Amino acid sequence: MEIVGRKYVVVADPALIPPIVGRGSPGLPKSDGYAMWDRAISPHPGVQGLFTVAENTPTWRAVRRSYGPALGPGTLGFHYPIALSCAAKLGDWLAAAGTHGSTPLELNGAAKALTLDMLGLSAFGLDFGCLDDPRGAQLPHLIEAAMFECGERARSVGRRLLPWLYEGQRRKGEEAMNAFYALIEVGAQPGASKFWWGRGKGRGQLARKGKEGGALIEDIWAGMKARGPPADGDTTMSAQLLRLADPARGSEALSDAQICAEIATIIIAGYETTANTLTWMCFALHAYPGAADRLIEELRAAGLAPPEGAEPTASTAGADPVTAAFQSLPGGYDAIASLPYLDAFVRECLRLYSTAPNGLIKAVPAAGPPARIGPYEVDPGVVVWIPFWSLHMSERNWERPQEFDPERWIGADPRSAGPVSASRCPVSAAVGALRAAAAAAGGNGASADASAGAAAATAVVERPPPPTAAAGRGGAASGSDSDGDGEAGRARSANGSVSVGGAANRAIRYMPFGDGARNCVGQHLAMLQLKVVVAYLASRFQFRLDDAAMGGVEGALERQRVNLTLEVEGGMWMYLQPR
């Protein structure tokens, strides 16, 4: 298809995806369309971050590899108490602000305050203080306004062709970007007004008395450098960034502007994605009562949720029995991560309410030869688009794709809902087998082979209908994540085209965090945060949609909007009744 003069190939066939994303090969580079987000991470022209750079350059590889020790599976013991303490702080605020279930609360803003504070503490050891007053915190609004404006500048054909008709919108957007540039770096953008990100509410530990202007990113980086060289065993994100900027690396050392762009990337990519996903998970706790009930049963069996029929407890901060139960849980996060239905609930939410439904946008290099994707030859300059919503919602890929059915994940490969034996990863297979054994009521999902012969084509995607009871389990092709950087060479065919993969790659039908060399580097931390927060809030509260404000379940689904992530227009209004 063709959009505004540029040709696109839209791929929703799982069998064709592995070579595109770079599983077992370098895959295709990202489209230059991601450059529209450059202005959201740096005011300096030409400065890019891990997310937006198209090619896997040496700098990209150095940054990517440096994040692994700070965000990988081995770090979850460090991040777990941070996530739990922030969830408890939010729980105390929700109980008080919601007057114990009688006042509706807007949860999307609360989730953004939560994820920013979790991220600040996990990545930088800094408390942004957004949870001090989730309603008054300004940092989420600054980031959200800038991200929206970046998207509008790229999407709005009218603003480019008929600018005089959009002058008011342009001015408002410019104000949003100037405020955000002041957040990133004072004075970096000509004409930017000084705007202290923490003025009023939500200043956190970065507030500085008497200062009339300040920059959050600049302050974070200055604070890191003030700590001095990191210790040999320090693998926190701050330590890894300091190593990237170490002058001993010579010409490979990242500049201050590059480091600040990476800090901004971490904040932007790590907060709104998790916050919006958590919002839809809270919605699911109301919209799918059968699934919510089974989740609570599992949490009660683990000693985390109050017994059924227990009197609700009016708690004070630090004294809530749910918080105490989580704090004293033997095994900590390992015990939470091993709960099979919690895992299934989270993964099904990530399928039905894809965090970034627009998916991945790759491109065949304009200066190179054609690319061969399976049996298809794609011309240079063509954009290759993998929309996650199409992938996750297609009847070609899933049984009853529009039904919310966590059961499809019980006893199945946790990365695809396919058979455990189909996984190429022995660790994942072992975890899946343990989950299957722990869930006596569950069973292996029915297996069906992915269609390898389907043509790459667009898929018409409808919004999920109102929830219905799910009866069966999903099928089939196995997927996996990858932490490689895709340095293997491409193979050139006899006619000069470049093959971006081989037949040994397994089909991919589920990729909430992307896949291949450019998958989400923070996915392990994100899964921890999602599981801990959902388990904690579900244990402590009963969720009920504010039907008057939201228009019921159908009305909430009609509010779905996509900028970079799946948002809810006007917020998610719900009643939270303490258990």
C-alpha positions in Angstrom: 0.0 0.0 0.0 1.0 3.6 -0.3 0.7 6.4 2.3 1.6 10.0 1.4 3.8 8.9 -1.5 5.7 6.2 0.4 5.2 2.4 -0.2 4.5 0.1 2.7 4.4 -3.7 3.0 2.3 -4.7 6.1 3.2 -8.1 7.6 1.0 -10.0 9.9 2.1 -13.6 9.1 4.1 -15.0 12.0 6.3 -17.1 9.7 7.6 -14.0 7.9 8.5 -12.0 11.0 11.7 -13.5 12.5 14.0 -12.5 9.6 12.5 -9.0 9.6 13.1 -8.3 13.3 16.5 -9.9 13.3 16.1 -13.2 15.1 19.2 -15.2 14.0 20.2 -12.4 11.6 20.6 -8.7 11.7 17.2 -8.1 10.2 16.1 -4.9 8.6 17.0 -1.5 10.1 14.4 0.6 11.7 12.5 3.1 9.5 13.7 6.7 9.6 10.2 7.5 10.8 11.3 6.9 14.4 13.4 10.1 14.0 10.2 12.0 14.7 10.7 11.2 18.4 14.3 12.6 18.4 12.9 16.0 19.4 11.4 14.3 22.4 14.7 13.2 23.8 17.1 16.0 22.8 16.9 19.6 21.7 20.2 19.1 19.8 19.8 18.3 16.1 21.3 14.9 15.1 21.4 13.5 18.7 19.6 10.2 18.9 18.9 7.6 21.6 18.8 3.8 21.8 15.1 3.8 20.6 15.3 6.1 17.6 18.6 5.3 15.8 17.9 3.3 12.7 21.0 1.2 12.2 22.8 -1.0 14.8 25.8 1.3 14.9 28.8 0.7 17.2 27.4 3.3 19.6 24.0 1.7 19.6 25.7 -1.7 20.4 27.7 -0.2 23.2 24.6 1.4 24.8 22.5 -1.7 24.4 25.1 -3.9 26.0 25.6 -1.6 28.9 21.9 -1.7 29.8 21.8 -5.5 30.2 23.6 -5.7 33.6 21.3 -2.9 34.9 17.9 -4.2 33.6 18.4 -8.0 32.9 16.9 -10.9 34.8 19.7 -10.9 37.3 18.7 -7.5 38.6 15.1 -8.2 39.6 16.0 -8.7 43.3 17.2 -5.1 43.3 14.1 -3.7 41.6 11.5 -5.7 43.5 11.5 -3.8 46.8 11.3 -0.5 44.8 8.3 -1.6 42.9 6.6 -2.9 46.0 7.2 0.2 48.1 5.9 2.4 45.3 2.8 0.2 44.9 2.1 0.4 48.6 2.5 4.2 48.5 0.0 4.4 45.7 -2.3 2.0 47.5 -2.3 4.3 50.6 -3.1 7.3 48.4 -5.9 5.5 46.5 -7.5 4.3 49.7 -7.5 7.9 51.2 -8.4 9.8 48.0 -11.1 7.3 47.1 -12.6 7.7 50.6 -12.5 3.9 50.8 -14.5 3.2 47.7 -17.1 6.0 47.6 -15.3 8.4 45.3 -14.2 7.6 41.7 -10.6 8.1 40.9 -8.8 8.7 37.6 -6.3 5.8 37.4 -4.3 6.6 34.3 -2.7 9.7 35.9 -2.1 7.7 39.1 -0.4 5.0 37.1 1.9 7.5 35.4 2.9 9.0 38.8 3.6 5.5 40.0 5.7 4.4 37.0 7.8 7.6 37.0 8.6 7.1 40.7 9.5 3.4 40.2 11.6 4.3 37.2 13.4 7.2 39.0 14.4 5.0 41.9 15.3 1.9 39.8 17.3 3.7 37.1 18.8 6.7 38.9 18.3 6.2 42.6 16.2 9.3 42.7 12.6 9.9 44.0 10.7 12.1 41.6 8.1 12.5 44.2 5.1 12.2 41.8 3.3 9.8 44.3 3.4 12.6 46.9 0.4 13.9 45.1 -0.5 12.0 41.9 -3.1 14.6 40.9 -0.7 17.6 41.2 2.5 16.1 39.8 3.6 18.1 36.7 6.3 15.8 35.3 3.8 13.4 33.6 2.0 16.2 31.9 5.1 17.8 30.6 6.3 14.5 29.0 2.8 13.6 27.7 2.3 17.0 26.0 5.7 16.8 24.3 5.1 13.3 23.1 1.7 14.2 21.7 3.2 17.2 19.9 6.0 15.1 18.3 3.4 12.7 17.1 1.2 15.4 15.7 4.1 17.0 13.8 4.7 13.7 12.0 1.1 12.7 11.5 -0.7 15.9 10.6 -0.6 16.3 6.9 -2.8 19.4 7.3 -0.3 21.1 9.5 2.3 20.7 6.8 0.2 21.6 3.8 -2.2 24.2 5.3 -0.2 25.6 8.3 -2.3 28.8 8.6 -5.4 26.7 9.5 -3.5 25.1 12.4 -1.7 28.1 13.8 -3.4 27.8 17.2 -2.5 24.1 17.4 1.1 24.9 16.3 1.5 27.6 19.0 0.2 25.3 21.7 2.5 22.5 20.6 5.5 24.9 20.5 4.8 25.9 24.1 4.7 22.2 25.1 8.0 21.5 23.4 9.7 24.6 24.9 8.5 23.5 28.4 9.9 20.1 27.7 13.2 21.4 26.5 13.5 23.4 29.7 12.9 20.1 31.4 15.7 18.4 29.4 18.3 21.2 29.4 18.0 24.8 30.3 18.6 27.2 27.5 19.2 24.5 24.9 16.2 25.6 22.8 16.2 29.3 21.7 13.2 31.1 23.1 12.4 28.3 25.6 10.8 29.7 28.7 12.4 28.5 32.0 9.9 26.1 33.5 10.8 24.3 36.7 9.5 20.8 36.4 8.8 20.4 40.1 7.3 23.8 40.9 4.4 23.2 43.2 3.6 19.6 43.7 5.7 16.5 43.0 9.1 18.0 43.2 10.8 15.1 45.0 14.4 15.1 46.0 15.5 17.2 43.1 13.8 20.3 44.4 16.3 23.1 45.1 15.2 26.0 47.2 15.7 29.4 45.7 16.2 28.2 42.1 14.0 29.9 39.5 14.8 27.4 36.7 16.1 23.9 36.4 16.4 20.9 34.2 15.6 17.5 35.4 17.7 15.5 32.9 20.6 17.9 33.5 20.3 17.5 37.2 20.2 13.7 37.0 23.4 13.6 35.0 25.2 16.1 37.2 24.2 14.1 40.2 25.6 10.9 38.7 28.9 12.6 37.8 29.1 14.0 41.3 29.2 10.5 42.8 32.5 9.8 41.1 33.6 6.7 39.2 31.4 3.6 39.9 32.7 0.7 41.9 33.7 -2.4 40.0 30.7 -4.4 41.1 28.2 -1.5 40.6 25.9 -2.4 37.6 23.1 0.1 38.3 21.9 2.2 35.4 23.8 5.2 36.8 27.0 3.3 36.9 26.6 2.0 33.3 25.9 5.5 32.0 29.0 6.8 33.7 31.0 4.1 32.1 29.7 5.0 28.7 30.9 8.6 29.2 34.3 7.6 30.7 37.0 9.7 28.9 39.1 6.5 29.0 37.0 5.3 26.1 38.5 8.0 24.0 36.5 8.9 20.8 33.9 6.2 21.8 32.9 8.0 25.0 29.4 9.5 24.8 29.1 13.3 25.2 26.9 15.0 27.8 24.3 15.6 25.1 24.3 11.9 24.2 24.0 10.8 27.8 21.2 13.2 28.4 19.4 11.8 25.4 19.7 8.3 26.8 18.4 9.4 30.2 15.4 11.0 28.4 14.9 7.8 26.4 14.9 5.7 29.6 12.3 8.0 31.2 10.0 8.3 28.2 10.2 4.7 27.0 10.0 3.3 30.5 7.2 5.2 32.1 4.2 5.8 29.7 4.4 2.3 28.3 4.1 0.6 31.7 1.6 3.2 33.0 -0.9 2.8 30.1 -0.6 -1.0 30.2 -1.3 -0.9 34.0 -4.4 1.2 33.3 -5.8 -1.3 30.9 -5.0 -4.1 33.4 -7.0 -2.3 36.1 -9.9 -2.0 33.5 -9.6 -5.8 32.9 -10.1 -6.4 36.7 -13.6 -5.0 36.2 -14.4 -6.0 32.7 -13.6 -9.7 33.1 -15.0 -10.7 36.5 -14.4 -14.4 36.0 -10.7 -13.8 35.4 -10.5 -11.3 38.2 -12.0 -13.9 40.6 -9.6 -16.6 39.7 -6.7 -14.2 40.1 -7.9 -13.3 43.6 -8.2 -17.0 44.4 -4.6 -17.5 43.5 -3.5 -14.5 45.5 -5.4 -15.6 48.5 -3.9 -19.1 48.3 -0.5 -17.4 48.3 -1.4 -15.5 51.4 -1.4 -12.1 49.7 -5.1 -11.1 49.5 -7.4 -11.0 52.5 -9.6 -14.1 53.1 -13.0 -13.9 51.5 -15.6 -12.3 53.8 -12.9 -10.5 55.9 -13.8 -7.1 57.1 -12.2 -4.3 55.1 -9.4 -2.6 56.9 -9.1 1.2 57.1 -5.3 1.3 56.9 -2.7 3.9 57.5 0.6 4.2 55.5 2.9 1.3 56.4 0.2 -0.6 58.4 -1.9 -2.2 55.7 -2.2 -6.0 56.0 -1.8 -6.5 52.3 1.5 -4.5 52.3 2.7 -6.6 55.3 1.8 -9.8 53.5 3.8 -8.8 50.4 6.8 -7.7 52.5 6.9 -10.9 54.4 6.3 -13.2 51.4 9.0 -16.0 51.3 10.9 -15.8 48.1 9.9 -12.2 47.3 9.5 -11.6 43.6 10.4 -15.2 42.7 7.2 -16.3 44.6 5.1 -13.7 42.8 6.6 -14.5 39.3 5.8 -18.2 39.8 2.1 -17.6 40.2 0.7 -19.1 37.0 -2.6 -17.3 36.7 -1.0 -13.9 37.5 1.4 -14.5 34.7 -1.4 -15.6 32.4 -3.5 -12.6 33.3 -0.6 -10.1 32.5 0.3 -11.8 29.2 -3.3 -11.9 28.0 -3.7 -8.2 28.8 -0.5 -7.5 26.8 -2.0 -9.4 23.9 -5.5 -7.9 23.9 -4.4 -4.4 24.9 -1.0 -4.1 23.1 1.2 -1.5 24.7 2.3 -0.2 21.3 -0.4 -1.5 18.9 1.1 0.3 15.9 4.0 -2.2 16.3 7.4 -2.1 14.5 8.3 -0.1 11.4 11.4 -1.3 9.5 12.7 -0.3 6.1 14.6 -1.8 3.2 17.7 0.5 2.8 17.1 2.9 -0.1 20.7 2.6 -1.2 20.9 -1.1 -1.1 19.5 -4.1 -3.1 16.0 -5.5 -2.6 15.3 -7.6 0.5 13.9 -11.1 0.3 11.4 -11.8 3.1 10.4 -15.4 2.8 9.2 -15.9 -0.8 8.7 -12.1 -1.4 11.2 -9.6 -2.8 10.7 -6.1 -1.4 12.2 -3.1 -3.2 14.7 -0.6 -1.7 13.1 2.2 0.2 9.9 0.3 1.0 8.7 0.4 4.7 8.0 -2.9 6.3 5.4 -2.6 9.0 4.5 -5.2 11.6 1.3 -3.9 13.4 1.1 -5.7 16.8 -2.7 -5.3 17.0 -3.1 -7.2 13.7 -0.6 -9.8 14.8 -2.3 -10.3 18.2 -5.9 -10.0 17.0 -5.9 -12.1 13.8 -8.0 -15.2 13.6 -5.2 -16.7 11.5 -2.9 -16.5 14.5 -5.2 -17.1 17.5 -8.4 -19.0 18.4 -11.1 -16.5 19.5 -8.6 -13.6 19.4 -11.0 -11.0 20.6 -11.9 -12.9 23.8 -10.0 -12.3 27.0 -8.8 -15.8 27.9 -5.9 -16.0 30.3 -6.4 -19.8 30.2 -4.7 -19.9 26.8 -1.4 -19.3 28.6 -1.7 -21.9 31.4 0.9 -24.6 30.8 1.9 -23.0 27.5 5.1 -21.3 26.3 5.0 -18.0 28.2 6.2 -16.1 25.1 3.6 -17.4 22.6 0.8 -19.4 24.3 2.1 -22.3 22.1 3.3 -25.7 23.3 6.1 -25.6 25.8 8.1 -28.1 23.7 8.1 -25.6 20.8 10.4 -23.2 22.6 14.0 -22.9 21.5 14.9 -21.6 25.0 15.5 -24.4 27.6 15.1 -21.9 30.5 11.8 -20.8 29.2 10.7 -24.4 28.6 11.6 -25.3 32.1 9.7 -22.3 33.6 6.7 -23.2 31.4 6.8 -26.8 32.6 6.9 -25.7 36.3 4.0 -23.4 35.7 2.1 -26.3 34.1 2.8 -28.5 37.1 1.8 -25.8 39.5 -1.6 -25.2 37.8 -3.4 -28.5 38.3 -6.6 -27.1 36.8 -4.8 -25.9 33.6 -3.7 -27.7 30.5 -1.6 -27.4 27.4 -3.0 -25.1 24.8 -4.2 -26.8 21.6 -1.5 -26.7 19.0 -1.8 -25.6 15.4 0.9 -24.9 12.9 1.4 -21.3 11.8 0.6 -20.7 8.1 3.9 -20.0 6.4 2.4 -19.5 3.0 0.1 -16.6 3.7 1.0 -13.4 1.8 2.2 -10.3 3.6 -1.0 -8.3 3.8 -2.8 -5.7 5.8 -5.3 -6.8 8.4 -8.5 -5.0 9.3 -8.5 -4.7 13.0 -11.6 -4.0 15.0 -11.7 -2.9 18.6 -12.3 -5.7 21.1 -16.1 -6.2 21.7 -17.5 -6.2 25.2 -16.1 -9.0 27.2 -17.6 -12.5 26.9 -16.9 -15.7 28.7 -14.0 -17.7 27.1 -14.3 -21.4 26.8 -11.1 -22.8 25.1 -7.4 -22.3 24.7 -5.3 -20.7 22.0 -2.9 -22.3 19.6 0.3 -22.3 18.2 3.5 -21.0 16.7 6.2 -20.4 19.2 7.9 -17.0 19.6 10.8 -15.9 21.7 12.5 -12.7 22.8 16.1 -12.1 22.0 18.8 -10.1 23.7 21.3 -10.3 20.8 22.4 -7.3 18.8 22.0 -9.0 15.4 25.6 -8.7 14.2 25.5 -11.8 11.9 25.8 -11.0 8.2 23.0 -10.9 5.7 23.0 -13.5 2.9 22.9 -12.2 -0.7 20.9 -14.3 -3.2 21.9 -15.0 -6.8 19.8 -12.2 -8.2 21.4 -9.6 -5.9 18.6 -9.3 -3.3 19.5 -9.6 0.4 17.9 -12.3 2.4 17.1 -11.2 5.9 16.6 -14.6 7.5 16.6 -18.3 7.2 14.1 -21.2 7.4 15.3 -22.2 10.8 13.6 -19.2 12.5 10.4 -20.0 14.4 7.3 -18.0 13.7 6.4 -15.1 16.0 2.7 -14.4 16.8 3.2 -12.6 20.1 5.6 -9.7 20.6 4.4 -7.2 23.2 8.0 -6.1 23.7 9.1 -6.5 20.2 11.6 -9.2 19.2 15.0 -9.8 17.8 17.9 -7.5 18.0 15.8 -4.4 18.7 13.4 -5.8 21.3 12.7 -3.8 24.5 15.8 -3.8 26.6 13.7 -3.0 29.7 11.2 -5.9 29.3 12.3 -7.8 32.4 11.9 -4.8 34.6 8.5 -4.0 32.9 7.2 -7.5 33.6 8.3 -7.2 37.2 6.5 -3.9 37.7 3.4 -5.1 36.0 3.1 -8.3 38.0 3.9 -6.7 41.3 1.6 -3.7 40.9 -1.3 -5.8 39.5 -1.0 -8.4 42.2 -0.7 -5.8 45.0 -3.7 -3.6 43.8 -5.9 -6.6 43.1 -5.1 -8.0 46.5 -6.0 -4.7 48.2 -8.9 -3.4 46.2 -12.0 -4.4 44.2 -12.2 -2.5 40.9 -15.4 -1.1 39.5 -15.7 1.1 36.5 -17.4 4.5 36.9 -20.1 3.8 34.4 -21.5 7.3 34.5 -18.1 8.8 33.5 -16.9 6.0 31.2 -20.1 4.9 29.5 -19.6 1.3 30.7 -17.2 -1.2 29.3 -18.1 -0.4 25.7 -17.6 3.3 26.3 -14.2 2.7 27.8 -13.2 0.7 24.8 -14.3 3.5 22.5 -11.9 5.8 24.3 -8.9 3.9 23.1 -6.4 6.2 21.4 -3.0 5.5 20.0 -0.1 8.0 20.0 3.0 5.9 20.6 1.2 3.7 23.1 -2.4 2.6 23.7 -4.0 5.4 25.7 -7.4 6.1 27.2 -8.9 9.4 26.2 -10.1 11.4 29.2 -8.6 8.9 31.7 -9.8 5.7 33.3 -12.3 6.5 36.1 -13.0 3.7 38.6 -14.1 3.1 42.1 -11.7 1.2 44.3 -13.3 -0.6 47.3 -10.8 -1.9 49.9 -11.0 -5.6 50.4 
